[in-house]
Amino acid sequence: MKLQRRFNLLKIKDMTQKFAKKHNIKYFETIPIEAYVQINRVLGKY
C-alpha cells in the first residue's frame, strides 16, 4: 500500500509540474513543515 501511494505522488508531481508550466505558475518543491509555514503566512494575510 505504501509503495502505491508513493507511485501516485510521483504521477501527481509530474501532472502538477506540467499544469504549472502550461499556466505560467511558479512551481517549487519543499518539505512538509516548510509548506505548512508558507500556507500559514498566506492565510495570515487574510
PQR file with spaces between the fields and no chain letter, atoms N, CA, C, O and H, PARSE charges and radii, in Angstrom:
ATOM       1  N    MET     1       0.826   -1.197    0.000 -0.4000 1.5000
ATOM       2  CA   MET     1       0.000    0.000    0.000 -0.0000 2.0000
ATOM       3  C    MET     1       0.869    1.260    0.000  0.5500 1.7000
ATOM       4  O    MET     1       0.577    2.216   -0.719 -0.5500 1.4000
ATOM       5  N    LYS     2       1.923    1.263    0.796 -0.4000 1.5000
ATOM       6  CA   LYS     2       2.789    2.427    0.882 -0.0000 2.0000
ATOM       7  C    LYS     2       3.450    2.719   -0.466  0.5500 1.7000
ATOM       8  O    LYS     2       3.546    3.880   -0.863 -0.5500 1.4000
ATOM       9  H    LYS     2       2.160    0.487    1.380  0.4000 1.0000
ATOM      10  N    LEU     3       3.900    1.699   -1.161 -0.4000 1.5000
ATOM      11  CA   LEU     3       4.519    1.865   -2.469 -0.0000 2.0000
ATOM      12  C    LEU     3       3.518    2.452   -3.456  0.5500 1.7000
ATOM      13  O    LEU     3       3.878    3.302   -4.270 -0.5500 1.4000
ATOM      14  H    LEU     3       3.823    0.756   -0.838  0.4000 1.0000
ATOM      15  N    GLN     4       2.279    2.012   -3.392 -0.4000 1.5000
ATOM      16  CA   GLN     4       1.237    2.533   -4.288 -0.0000 2.0000
ATOM      17  C    GLN     4       1.026    4.021   -4.063  0.5500 1.7000
ATOM      18  O    GLN     4       0.881    4.774   -5.025 -0.5500 1.4000
ATOM      19  H    GLN     4       1.987    1.322   -2.731  0.4000 1.0000
ATOM      20  N    ARG     5       1.005    4.456   -2.813 -0.4000 1.5000
ATOM      21  CA   ARG     5       0.842    5.881   -2.515 -0.0000 2.0000
ATOM      22  C    ARG     5       1.998    6.681   -3.085  0.5500 1.7000
ATOM      23  O    ARG     5       1.794    7.747   -3.666 -0.5500 1.4000
ATOM      24  H    ARG     5       1.123    3.844   -2.031  0.4000 1.0000
ATOM      25  N    ARG     6       3.209    6.174   -2.921 -0.4000 1.5000
ATOM      26  CA   ARG     6       4.392    6.860   -3.428 -0.0000 2.0000
ATOM      27  C    ARG     6       4.319    6.991   -4.939  0.5500 1.7000
ATOM      28  O    ARG     6       4.658    8.039   -5.490 -0.5500 1.4000
ATOM      29  H    ARG     6       3.375    5.308   -2.449  0.4000 1.0000
ATOM      30  N    PHE     7       3.880    5.935   -5.614 -0.4000 1.5000
ATOM      31  CA   PHE     7       3.749    5.975   -7.062 -0.0000 2.0000
ATOM      32  C    PHE     7       2.737    7.036   -7.476  0.5500 1.7000
ATOM      33  O    PHE     7       2.966    7.774   -8.435 -0.5500 1.4000
ATOM      34  H    PHE     7       3.605    5.084   -5.167  0.4000 1.0000
ATOM      35  N    ASN     8       1.628    7.115   -6.761 -0.4000 1.5000
ATOM      36  CA   ASN     8       0.616    8.128   -7.066 -0.0000 2.0000
ATOM      37  C    ASN     8       1.168    9.534   -6.862  0.5500 1.7000
ATOM      38  O    ASN     8       0.864   10.438   -7.640 -0.5500 1.4000
ATOM      39  H    ASN     8       1.442    6.516   -5.983  0.4000 1.0000
ATOM      40  N    LEU     9       1.973    9.723   -5.829 -0.4000 1.5000
ATOM      41  CA   LEU     9       2.567   11.041   -5.598 -0.0000 2.0000
ATOM      42  C    LEU     9       3.491   11.436   -6.747  0.5500 1.7000
ATOM      43  O    LEU     9       3.528   12.600   -7.145 -0.5500 1.4000
ATOM      44  H    LEU     9       2.220    8.989   -5.197  0.4000 1.0000
ATOM      45  N    LEU    10       4.225   10.482   -7.269 -0.4000 1.5000
ATOM      46  CA   LEU    10       5.107   10.781   -8.393 -0.0000 2.0000
ATOM      47  C    LEU    10       4.308   11.154   -9.640  0.5500 1.7000
ATOM      48  O    LEU    10       4.714   12.040  -10.392 -0.5500 1.4000
ATOM      49  H    LEU    10       4.195    9.536   -6.945  0.4000 1.0000
ATOM      50  N    LYS    11       3.180   10.489   -9.864 -0.4000 1.5000
ATOM      51  CA   LYS    11       2.328   10.836  -11.006 -0.0000 2.0000
ATOM      52  C    LYS    11       1.742   12.231  -10.833  0.5500 1.7000
ATOM      53  O    LYS    11       1.714   13.021  -11.777 -0.5500 1.4000
ATOM      54  H    LYS    11       2.849    9.770   -9.253  0.4000 1.0000
ATOM      55  N    ILE    12       1.282   12.526   -9.643 -0.4000 1.5000
ATOM      56  CA   ILE    12       0.684   13.831   -9.375 -0.0000 2.0000
ATOM      57  C    ILE    12       1.737   14.930   -9.495  0.5500 1.7000
ATOM      58  O    ILE    12       1.447   16.018   -9.991 -0.5500 1.4000
ATOM      59  H    ILE    12       1.305   11.884   -8.876  0.4000 1.0000
ATOM      60  N    LYS    13       2.939   14.650   -9.048 -0.4000 1.5000
ATOM      61  CA   LYS    13       4.025   15.630   -9.152 -0.0000 2.0000
ATOM      62  C    LYS    13       4.229   16.017  -10.610  0.5500 1.7000
ATOM      63  O    LYS    13       4.315   17.202  -10.932 -0.5500 1.4000
ATOM      64  H    LYS    13       3.175   13.766   -8.644  0.4000 1.0000
ATOM      65  N    ASP    14       4.307   15.036  -11.485 -0.4000 1.5000
ATOM      66  CA   ASP    14       4.500   15.298  -12.906 -0.0000 2.0000
ATOM      67  C    ASP    14       3.327   16.099  -13.482  0.5500 1.7000
ATOM      68  O    ASP    14       3.531   17.045  -14.242 -0.5500 1.4000
ATOM      69  H    ASP    14       4.238   14.073  -11.223  0.4000 1.0000
ATOM      70  N    MET    15       2.110   15.717  -13.118 -0.4000 1.5000
ATOM      71  CA   MET    15       0.925   16.428  -13.594 -0.0000 2.0000
ATOM      72  C    MET    15       0.933   17.875  -13.114  0.5500 1.7000
ATOM      73  O    MET    15       0.601   18.790  -13.867 -0.5500 1.4000
ATOM      74  H    MET    15       1.945   14.948  -12.501  0.4000 1.0000
ATOM      75  N    THR    16       1.310   18.071  -11.868 -0.4000 1.5000
ATOM      76  CA   THR    16       1.333   19.408  -11.283 -0.0000 2.0000
ATOM      77  C    THR    16       2.378   20.289  -11.957  0.5500 1.7000
ATOM      78  O    THR    16       2.122   21.459  -12.241 -0.5500 1.4000
ATOM      79  H    THR    16       1.580   17.327  -11.256  0.4000 1.0000
ATOM      80  N    GLN    17       3.545   19.727  -12.210 -0.4000 1.5000
ATOM      81  CA   GLN    17       4.591   20.490  -12.890 -0.0000 2.0000
ATOM      82  C    GLN    17       4.145   20.898  -14.289  0.5500 1.7000
ATOM      83  O    GLN    17       4.375   22.036  -14.700 -0.5500 1.4000
ATOM      84  H    GLN    17       3.752   18.777  -11.979  0.4000 1.0000
ATOM      85  N    LYS    18       3.519   20.001  -15.016 -0.4000 1.5000
ATOM      86  CA   LYS    18       3.032   20.320  -16.357 -0.0000 2.0000
ATOM      87  C    LYS    18       1.945   21.390  -16.318  0.5500 1.7000
ATOM      88  O    LYS    18       1.930   22.300  -17.147 -0.5500 1.4000
ATOM      89  H    LYS    18       3.332   19.078  -14.683  0.4000 1.0000
ATOM      90  N    PHE    19       1.034   21.275  -15.348 -0.4000 1.5000
ATOM      91  CA   PHE    19      -0.034   22.263  -15.201 -0.0000 2.0000
ATOM      92  C    PHE    19       0.551   23.641  -14.902  0.5500 1.7000
ATOM      93  O    PHE    19       0.143   24.639  -15.495 -0.5500 1.4000
ATOM      94  H    PHE    19       1.046   20.536  -14.674  0.4000 1.0000
ATOM      95  N    ALA    20       1.501   23.685  -13.985 -0.4000 1.5000
ATOM      96  CA   ALA    20       2.128   24.958  -13.619 -0.0000 2.0000
ATOM      97  C    ALA    20       2.833   25.591  -14.818  0.5500 1.7000
ATOM      98  O    ALA    20       2.732   26.797  -15.044 -0.5500 1.4000
ATOM      99  H    ALA    20       1.832   22.874  -13.503  0.4000 1.0000
ATOM     100  N    LYS    21       3.532   24.780  -15.566 -0.4000 1.5000
ATOM     101  CA   LYS    21       4.245   25.292  -16.748 -0.0000 2.0000
ATOM     102  C    LYS    21       3.253   25.820  -17.779  0.5500 1.7000
ATOM     103  O    LYS    21       3.446   26.901  -18.337 -0.5500 1.4000
ATOM     104  H    LYS    21       3.614   23.800  -15.382  0.4000 1.0000
ATOM     105  N    LYS    22       2.201   25.062  -18.026 -0.4000 1.5000
ATOM     106  CA   LYS    22       1.190   25.453  -19.015 -0.0000 2.0000
ATOM     107  C    LYS    22       0.534   26.784  -18.658  0.5500 1.7000
ATOM     108  O    LYS    22       0.246   27.597  -19.537 -0.5500 1.4000
ATOM     109  H    LYS    22       2.045   24.184  -17.573  0.4000 1.0000
ATOM     110  N    HIS    23       0.299   27.001  -17.363 -0.4000 1.5000
ATOM     111  CA   HIS    23      -0.411   28.203  -16.907 -0.0000 2.0000
ATOM     112  C    HIS    23       0.527   29.277  -16.348  0.5500 1.7000
ATOM     113  O    HIS    23       0.091   30.235  -15.710 -0.5500 1.4000
ATOM     114  H    HIS    23       0.533   26.341  -16.649  0.4000 1.0000
ATOM     115  N    ASN    24       1.823   29.091  -16.604 -0.4000 1.5000
ATOM     116  CA   ASN    24       2.837   30.060  -16.177 -0.0000 2.0000
ATOM     117  C    ASN    24       2.760   30.348  -14.662  0.5500 1.7000
ATOM     118  O    ASN    24       2.781   31.499  -14.226 -0.5500 1.4000
ATOM     119  H    ASN    24       2.177   28.312  -17.122  0.4000 1.0000
ATOM     120  N    ILE    25       2.670   29.274  -13.893 -0.4000 1.5000
ATOM     121  CA   ILE    25       2.620   29.361  -12.436 -0.0000 2.0000
ATOM     122  C    ILE    25       3.951   28.867  -11.888  0.5500 1.7000
ATOM     123  O    ILE    25       4.461   27.830  -12.311 -0.5500 1.4000
ATOM     124  H    ILE    25       2.652   28.338  -14.247  0.4000 1.0000
ATOM     125  N    LYS    26       4.506   29.614  -10.946 -0.4000 1.5000
ATOM     126  CA   LYS    26       5.769   29.197  -10.342 -0.0000 2.0000
ATOM     127  C    LYS    26       5.564   27.873   -9.602  0.5500 1.7000
ATOM     128  O    LYS    26       4.618   27.730   -8.827 -0.5500 1.4000
ATOM     129  H    LYS    26       4.092   30.456  -10.602  0.4000 1.0000
ATOM     130  N    TYR    27       6.446   26.916   -9.842 -0.4000 1.5000
ATOM     131  CA   TYR    27       6.382   25.612   -9.179 -0.0000 2.0000
ATOM     132  C    TYR    27       7.682   25.387   -8.426  0.5500 1.7000
ATOM     133  O    TYR    27       8.766   25.613   -8.963 -0.5500 1.4000
ATOM     134  H    TYR    27       7.214   27.032  -10.472  0.4000 1.0000
ATOM     135  N    PHE    28       7.572   24.949   -7.198 -0.4000 1.5000
ATOM     136  CA   PHE    28       8.759   24.576   -6.433 -0.0000 2.0000
ATOM     137  C    PHE    28       8.391   23.490   -5.450  0.5500 1.7000
ATOM     138  O    PHE    28       7.226   23.341   -5.080 -0.5500 1.4000
ATOM     139  H    PHE    28       6.692   24.765   -6.761  0.4000 1.0000
ATOM     140  N    GLU    29       9.376   22.742   -5.034 -0.4000 1.5000
ATOM     141  CA   GLU    29       9.161   21.669   -4.068 -0.0000 2.0000
ATOM     142  C    GLU    29       9.711   22.105   -2.717  0.5500 1.7000
ATOM     143  O    GLU    29      10.661   22.884   -2.637 -0.5500 1.4000
ATOM     144  H    GLU    29      10.322   22.864   -5.335  0.4000 1.0000
ATOM     145  N    THR    30       9.110   21.598   -1.682 -0.4000 1.5000
ATOM     146  CA   THR    30       9.536   21.930   -0.333 -0.0000 2.0000
ATOM     147  C    THR    30       9.233   20.758    0.594  0.5500 1.7000
ATOM     148  O    THR    30       8.535   19.817    0.216 -0.5500 1.4000
ATOM     149  H    THR    30       8.338   20.965   -1.747  0.4000 1.0000
ATOM     150  N    ILE    31       9.758   20.825    1.793 -0.4000 1.5000
ATOM     151  CA   ILE    31       9.463   19.791    2.782 -0.0000 2.0000
ATOM     152  C    ILE    31       8.132   20.122    3.455  0.5500 1.7000
ATOM     153  O    ILE    31       7.721   21.283    3.458 -0.5500 1.4000
ATOM     154  H    ILE    31      10.325   21.589    2.100  0.4000 1.0000
ATOM     155  N    PRO    32       7.454   19.131    4.021 -0.5600 1.5000
ATOM     156  CA   PRO    32       6.125   19.372    4.601  0.2800 2.0000
ATOM     157  C    PRO    32       6.071   20.511    5.632  0.5500 1.7000
ATOM     158  O    PRO    32       5.147   21.323    5.592 -0.5500 1.4000
ATOM     159  N    ILE    33       7.024   20.585    6.536 -0.4000 1.5000
ATOM     160  CA   ILE    33       6.950   21.629    7.566 -0.0000 2.0000
ATOM     161  C    ILE    33       7.060   23.017    6.953  0.5500 1.7000
ATOM     162  O    ILE    33       6.387   23.947    7.398 -0.5500 1.4000
ATOM     163  H    ILE    33       7.775   19.926    6.569  0.4000 1.0000
ATOM     164  N    GLU    34       7.898   23.164    5.940 -0.4000 1.5000
ATOM     165  CA   GLU    34       8.016   24.458    5.263 -0.0000 2.0000
ATOM     166  C    GLU    34       6.729   24.788    4.511  0.5500 1.7000
ATOM     167  O    GLU    34       6.342   25.954    4.434 -0.5500 1.4000
ATOM     168  H    GLU    34       8.444   22.409    5.578  0.4000 1.0000
ATOM     169  N    ALA    35       6.076   23.796    3.969 -0.4000 1.5000
ATOM     170  CA   ALA    35       4.793   24.022    3.289 -0.0000 2.0000
ATOM     171  C    ALA    35       3.763   24.560    4.279  0.5500 1.7000
ATOM     172  O    ALA    35       3.017   25.482    3.949 -0.5500 1.4000
ATOM     173  H    ALA    35       6.390   22.848    4.032  0.4000 1.0000
ATOM     174  N    TYR    36       3.709   24.003    5.480 -0.4000 1.5000
ATOM     175  CA   TYR    36       2.780   24.494    6.497 -0.0000 2.0000
ATOM     176  C    TYR    36       3.085   25.937    6.860  0.5500 1.7000
ATOM     177  O    TYR    36       2.167   26.738    7.036 -0.5500 1.4000
ATOM     178  H    TYR    36       4.314   23.253    5.749  0.4000 1.0000
ATOM     179  N    VAL    37       4.355   26.278    6.974 -0.4000 1.5000
ATOM     180  CA   VAL    37       4.755   27.649    7.292 -0.0000 2.0000
ATOM     181  C    VAL    37       4.296   28.591    6.181  0.5500 1.7000
ATOM     182  O    VAL    37       3.743   29.655    6.458 -0.5500 1.4000
ATOM     183  H    VAL    37       5.101   25.627    6.831  0.4000 1.0000
ATOM     184  N    GLN    38       4.521   28.207    4.940 -0.4000 1.5000
ATOM     185  CA   GLN    38       4.117   29.036    3.809 -0.0000 2.0000
ATOM     186  C    GLN    38       2.602   29.228    3.759  0.5500 1.7000
ATOM     187  O    GLN    38       2.120   30.336    3.523 -0.5500 1.4000
ATOM     188  H    GLN    38       4.970   27.342    4.715  0.4000 1.0000
ATOM     189  N    ILE    39       1.871   28.168    3.977 -0.4000 1.5000
ATOM     190  CA   ILE    39       0.396   28.257    3.981 -0.0000 2.0000
ATOM     191  C    ILE    39      -0.079   29.191    5.081  0.5500 1.7000
ATOM     192  O    ILE    39      -0.956   30.025    4.853 -0.5500 1.4000
ATOM     193  H    ILE    39       2.262   27.268    4.169  0.4000 1.0000
ATOM     194  N    ASN    40       0.493   29.058    6.277 -0.4000 1.5000
ATOM     195  CA   ASN    40       0.080   29.918    7.386 -0.0000 2.0000
ATOM     196  C    ASN    40       0.408   31.374    7.125  0.5500 1.7000
ATOM     197  O    ASN    40      -0.354   32.254    7.526 -0.5500 1.4000
ATOM     198  H    ASN    40       1.205   28.381    6.463  0.4000 1.0000
ATOM     199  N    ARG    41       1.526   31.654    6.460 -0.4000 1.5000
ATOM     200  CA   ARG    41       1.865   33.036    6.114 -0.0000 2.0000
ATOM     201  C    ARG    41       0.812   33.631    5.185  0.5500 1.7000
ATOM     202  O    ARG    41       0.364   34.761    5.380 -0.5500 1.4000
ATOM     203  H    ARG    41       2.145   30.939    6.134  0.4000 1.0000
ATOM     204  N    VAL    42       0.429   32.870    4.192 -0.4000 1.5000
ATOM     205  CA   VAL    42      -0.569   33.368    3.235 -0.0000 2.0000
ATOM     206  C    VAL    42      -1.912   33.550    3.924  0.5500 1.7000
ATOM     207  O    VAL    42      -2.572   34.573    3.744 -0.5500 1.4000
ATOM     208  H    VAL    42       0.792   31.952    4.034  0.4000 1.0000
ATOM     209  N    LEU    43      -2.316   32.567    4.706 -0.4000 1.5000
ATOM     210  CA   LEU    43      -3.610   32.673    5.387 -0.0000 2.0000
ATOM     211  C    LEU    43      -3.613   33.808    6.418  0.5500 1.7000
ATOM     212  O    LEU    43      -4.651   34.419    6.671 -0.5500 1.4000
ATOM     213  H    LEU    43      -1.781   31.735    4.851  0.4000 1.0000
ATOM     214  N    GLY    44      -2.470   34.079    6.996 -0.4000 1.5000
ATOM     215  CA   GLY    44      -2.374   35.163    7.980 -0.0000 2.0000
ATOM     216  C    GLY    44      -2.596   36.535    7.372  0.5500 1.7000
ATOM     217  O    GLY    44      -2.901   37.486    8.092 -0.5500 1.4000
ATOM     218  H    GLY    44      -1.627   33.582    6.789  0.4000 1.0000
ATOM     219  N    LYS    45      -2.450   36.655    6.065 -0.4000 1.5000
ATOM     220  CA   LYS    45      -2.666   37.928    5.382 -0.0000 2.0000
ATOM     221  C    LYS    45      -4.144   38.255    5.195  0.5500 1.7000
ATOM     222  O    LYS    45      -4.494   39.384    4.848 -0.5500 1.4000
ATOM     223  H    LYS    45      -2.203   35.883    5.480  0.4000 1.0000
ATOM     224  N    TYR    46      -5.018   37.262    5.425 -0.4000 1.5000
ATOM     225  CA   TYR    46      -6.451   37.481    5.221 -0.0000 2.0000
ATOM     226  C    TYR    46      -7.134   37.897    6.462  0.5500 1.7000
ATOM     227  O    TYR    46      -8.345   38.121    6.455 -0.5500 1.4000
ATOM     228  H    TYR    46      -4.734   36.346    5.707  0.4000 1.0000
